[in-house]
């Protein structure tokens, strides 16, 4: 891998502390980051290099997979890190930054390669990009890549304006829009399971699959993000990016080549094929929005959303979303994709459940027994693994059929040392691999789909349902599936199959 200077804007923020700096250390410890690199931390706050490196060490010891082994190891790593206070509205500060970057480029032989990571509010992206150019930081013969965090706009219009600002400075191929869910082990494993196993591909269509369920449950409330979340809500915070990206990976066609652009082309085709909601009535029929009230979670009393800090006491912002979505193409015509996400749910869990169609009711075994459908489950978080449920004769019983399971636990194998999503994504950005980053047309199609829902809710704010904290959401979410003859499958290892084979390797 070629070396690079990494410029982290927002270096004193929570994201840098919890995710970015631990990721750099893990990559370094595992040999994925060679000695030809430097990191410049940038923020308004005044810090010396020594103070910055002390903060860096505290961050790594608290949040990294690998802890600091000895002082010699730490000193060797820490010398790659510098700090510079920066007013992002002052172009002279960027010229000073360029001088420091050039010095580190020579010192660590990074060949003019620069990666700019903007852990900032989206409204600052455009101004930072302009000043990077005006400050001379793009005037090298190496590569220049821009990594930006969500939210990428508030709707299609604002996202378009933001993209236009970035494209005046950077080419699309050099813009890496990060969605950390795409860096998770089991999300990336979806493609492998689908396309590397011959017995799945013939079944991966509307002839054999009854429905697909995507659950992204959180036990936390809004924590200290009340001001942001009350403006965003579950639709914009989770559905527009994480959930639609996972849906696209489940539904995409096999790419013609294992090339980033070919893979992203196939995801875009899925997003273009999403059946749009063309009226408020269609949204009401297919989408459930909810907000948590006071309740109990793990034996503790939890406040209502409207009682949270920085939240409007009369807020109609949704903390829960469930939707029935259709992908109108030849492969998936008629198959419902059910998505749900919410805060203050009973368990923290991200899972994708593929429910296969049952055998015909009039055949002998189905006629005599209450057969359960076959399930294929991708466990993304916090458990990582794959679960397969099928029907078999109960051992020692005559004519009794029960659901059994084969369970592969990825996180059991590597435990707490499972590589973090940010490690994979930073490593990919260094290598120029954009496969698991979001392209502009993906963002645009996702916003187009979501904006129709948001507009319908704006016209009819009275359709907000409530659910007590610690429950699985409003009753309407269960009724959404029951109307189609389905139910939400349990998550987080609570499926019905008796495990007869489990693997930790």
N, C-alpha and C positions, 0 to 999 in steps of 0.2 A: 504494500500500500504506500502511495506517495504521502509525504508529510503535508502538514497544513497548519495554519494559524487559525484558531477558533476564537471568534469574538462573540462573547455572551452578553447580550444586552438584557438588563434586568438581573444582574448577577447576585444581587442581595435579596432577591425574591424567594418565595417558597418553592417554586418549581426548580430553580437552580439548586437550592439546598437539598431538596428531597429526591430529585431525579437526575439532574444533569451531572452534577459533580460526582455523585456515587457511580454513575454510568462511566464517566471517564476513568475513574480509578479501577473499576472492574475490567474495562477494556485493556488498560495498561497492565494489570496483574496477569491477565490471560494472554498477553503477547499480541493482542490485536491492534495495539497502539504502540508504534515503535518510538524511538527516541527523537524522531524528527517531527515534533509537534510543539505547539505553544498554545496557551489559553489566556486570553485577556478578558478579565471580568470588568463589566462596564455598568455603572449606575450613578445616580446623582449623589448618593451618600459618599462622604469623605472617608476613605480607608487607606491605610498604608499597605504595602505588599505583605508585611509581616502580619498585620491584623487579618487581611484577606486569607492568608494561608492558614491562620489559626481557625478561622471560620470554616475553611475548606476541610481541615482535619476533623473538626467537630461534626460536620455534615457527613463525612465518610464513615466515621465511627458509629454514628447513629443510624444511618440509612443504607449503607453499601452492603453488598453481599460478602465482600472481603474487607476485613479490618486491617488497619495498619500493623504490619508485623514488627518493624523495628525502626529506629530513628534514621539509620542509613538508607533504608528503603524509602522512607518518607521524604527525606531530603532530596533524593534523586528525582522523585516524582514532583515534589512541590516546586522545584526550580523552574519548571515549565510554566508556572502560573504567575501572572502579573495582574495588577489592578490599576484602573485609571478612572477617576471621577469624570463624568461626562454629562454635559447638558446637551441633549439630543437636538435642541433647536439652534445650537451654536455651531456653525460650520467650521469656525476656527478650532473648536475642540476636536473635530474630525480630522483636521490637518495634523494636529498634535498626535491623535490616535494613529494616523498613517505613518508618522515618523517612528513611533514605538513598534508598530507592526513590521516595518521594514527592518528595524534592528533585530527583532526576534526571528524574522525570516532568514537573516544572515546567520544568526547565532545557532539556530536549530536546522538550517538547511531545508526549508519547507518549499522551496522552488516557486514562491509567489502564489501558492494555493491558499485560498481563504474561504472559510465557512462562517457565515454570519447567522447567529441564532438569535431570533427576536422573541424573547420571553417577555413580551410587552403587550399592552392593550392594542387591539387591531387598529384603532384610529391613529396610532403612532407609526404604523408600518410605512406608509407612504413617505412621511417626512424623513424617517431614518434612511430609507432607500435613496432619496434625493441627496442627502448629505453624505452618504457613502460615496456617491459618484462625485459630488462637488469637492469632497475632501481628498480625492485622489486614491481612495482605497481600491478602486477597480482597475487601476492602471498598472497591472502586472501581466506577465505572459502566462501565469498559472490559471487554474480554474477559480471561479467565484460562485459560490452557492448560497442561497438564502433559505433558511429554515424558519417557518412561521407556525405558530400555535393557533388552534381554534380559540374563540369563534372567528370564522372567516366571514365577517359580515353578519347582519341581523336578518336579512332577507335577500332575494335575488338582486334587487336594485343596489343595495349597499355593497353587496359582495362584488357586483360588477364594477362599481366605482373603485373599490379597493384594488381589484385586480388590474384595472386600467392604470392606477398609480404605480403599481409594482412593475407592470410591463413596460413602462417608460424607462425603466432602469435595467431590469433583468429580463432575460429570455425565459419563456415557459419552461424549457428544459432545465433551467437553473433554479427554479422555485420549488421547494420541497415543503408542501403543506402537510404537517404532521398530524396523524390521528393515532394516538398511542395504542388504541385497540388493535390496529393492524400490525403492531409489533408483538402482540402476545403469541406465545408458542402455539396454542391450540387453534387460534384463528388462522395462522399460517398453515397449520396442519390440515385444515379443511381442504385446501387444494391438493395436498399430497394424498389424502385418503380418497378423494374423489377420482383423481386422474392416474393414480399409481396402482389401483386395484381393479382388475378386469371384471369382478363380479358386482361392482357398484354401478359402473357406467350404464349398463343396459337397463338398470332399474331406476335411474335418476331422471324420472319424467312423470308426467301426469297419468301414465298407465298404471304405475305401481305406488306412487306416493300420494297419500291422502291429504296431508298438510305438513307444514313446517312451522315450528314455534321458536321464536327467539325471545329469550328473557334476559333482561339486564336489571337485576334488583339491587338496591342499596339499602342498608340499614340506617345510614346517616341521614340527617336532615340537611339543612342548607349551611350549617356550621357558621363560618364567618363570611359566607358569600351571599348573604341575604340580599344586599343591594343589587349585585349582578344577577342573581337567580330570579329575583322578582321581575326583572326586565326580560329575562330569557325564557324560563320555564323548561319543562321536560322535552317539549317538541323541538326547540332550537338547541338545547343543551346536549341532548342524547340522540333523538331520533334522526335529525338531519344528517348526522355524521356517523356515529358508531353503529347505529342499528341498520341504517340503509347500506352501509359498507359491508356489514356481515351478511345482509340479505343478498347483496350483489355477488359475494363470494360463493354463497350456496347455490345461486341460480345461474351463474355465468357458464357460457359454453367453453369447452376446452380451447385454449389459445393455440394458434397455429405454430407459434414458437414460444419458448420460455424466455421471452424478451420483455422487459418492463412495459414497453408501449403496447405490445400485443395483449398482454394480460390486462392492462388498463383499458384497452379498447373493448374487451369483452365485458368488463364491469360497466362501462358506459352504455353498452347495448342493453343491459338489464335495466339500468336506471331510465333509459329512454322508453322501455317497454312497460314501466309501471302504469297501471290503469289510473288515470287522473280522476280526482273527485271534482265533478263539474257543477255541483250545486251544494248548498248548505245542507240539504236533505240527505245527500249521499254521504257527507261527512258525519252527520248525526247517526246514520245507519251503520257506518263502518268504523267509527273512531269514538273511543271513550276517553274523556278527560276527567281527572280527579285531583283532589287536594286533601292532604291528610289533616285530620283533626287530632285533638288530644287522645292519647291512648297509652298502652303499655308495650314495651319491647324488652324482652329478656328480664322481666320483673321490675323494670324501672319505668317511672312515669315520664311520658314524653309530651312536650307542649304541642299545641296546634301550629300549623304553618303560619297562620296569621299572628301568632304570638312570638314568632322568632324575631331576633334582632335584625333591624334594617328592613323589615318586611311591612308593607302597607297593611294595617289592621283590617282593611276591606278588600284585600287583594283577591282577584279571580285567577291568578297565575296557577297553572297546573303543575303539580308535583308528580303526577302519574299519567301515563298514556298507554292505551291499548288500541291496536288497530288491526283491521283485516285488510290485507293488501294483496293485489293480484298482479302477476307478471304476465302480460298478454303477448306471449309468443308461442311458437309451436310446441316447445318442450313443456311449458308450465301452464298452458291454458286450462283454467278451471281449478287450479290448486290454490287454496288460500294460504298465504303466509301471515301468521299471527305474530305481532310484535308487542311486547309490553316492557315498560320501564317505569320505575318509580322510586321515590325516597320513602324512608321509614317502613320498608317492607320487612317481613320476619327474618329473612336471611340475606346475606350478601352473596350474590351468585349471578354468573353469566353463563348461560347454556343455550345450545341450539339443539332442538329435538326434531328429528325426522320421523314422522309417523307413517308407516307403510300401510297400504290398503290391506284389509283382512281377506282371508280366503272366502269364497262364496258361501253364503249362509246355508245353502241346501246340500252341501257335501256332508258326508257321514260325520267327520270329526266336529265340524262347526255346528252341525245339527244337534249333537249330543253334549257338547261342552260349550262353556262360555269362554271362547278363545280371546286372548288379549292380542292387540296388534303388535307387530314387530316394531321396535324402536331402535334408532341409531342416534346416540346422544354425544355431542361434542361439549365437553366440560371445559370452559375457558378460564373461569375465575370464581373463587379462590382455588378450588380443586382443578387440576389439569388432567385430562384424560379422555378416553373414548369408552362408551358403554353401549353394548349391543344386547337387546332383549328379544328373546324368541320363545316359542312354546315347546314343551317337551313333557314326556311322561314322568310323573312323580315317582322317584325311586321307592320300591317296596309297596306301591299302591296299585291296585288293579283298575285300569281305565280312568285314572285321574291325570288330567293335563294341567300343568302349572307354567307360569312364565318363569324362565330362567335367564341368567345374564352372564355375559362375558365382560369383564371390566378391566381396562388397562388404565393404570394410574401413572401419568407422566410425572406429576409432582412428587409422588412417593419415591420415584427413582432418584431424583436429584435434590429433593427436599427444598430447603431454604435457598439453595444455590441455583435455583432456576433463573436463567438469564432474564433480566428485566426488559420490558418492551423498549424502553428508551435506549438501552445498550444496543439492541439490534438496529434500531432506527438511526441512531447516530453513526453506527458502524456502516450502515447502508449508505447514508448520505456522504460519508467520507469516500466510499468507493464509487459513488455516482450511480448507485442502484436505486431507482425511483419506484420500484415495483409496489412497495407498501406505503407510498405516499399518494396523496390525492391530487389528481390533475384538475385543471380548471373546469373542463367540461363535466367532470363528475360532480364538482361542487355546484355548478350551475343547474344541472338536471335535478340534483337533490333539493336545492332550494325551490325550484319550480314546483316540485311535488309538494313540499312542505308548506309553501306559501298559500296554496289553495286551502289547506286545513286551517292555517292561522287566520285567513280572511273570513272563513265561515265562523270561526269562534268569535271573531271580532263583531260579526253581525248578530251573533246569538250567544251572549255571555251567560245566559241562564241555564246552559246545559252542563254546568260544572257539578260533578258528583263528589261526594265526600266519603272518606274512608278513615277509620281510626288508625293511628300509628300502631304498627305491629301487625297489621292485617295484610292480606294480599291484594288490596285495592278495592274499588267499588264492585258491587254485585253485577253491574252492567258489563264488566269485563268477562265474567263467567257466562253471562247470557249471550254475549257476542259469539262464543264458540258453541254454546248449547243450541243455538238456532241452526247451526250446520251439523249437529249431531256429534260434536267433539267436546273435549274438555282440556283445560290446561294440565299438562303433566307436571308432577312434582319435580323440584330441582334440588341441586346440592346433595346428590346421593340418596334421595328419598324415593327412587323409582320402585316399582312393584316386584321386579324380578329377583328371585333367589339366586345370589351369585354362586355359580358352580365353578367358575374359573376366574382367577384374578392374577394379573401380572404387574410386577413393579419394575420390569425391565424391558 
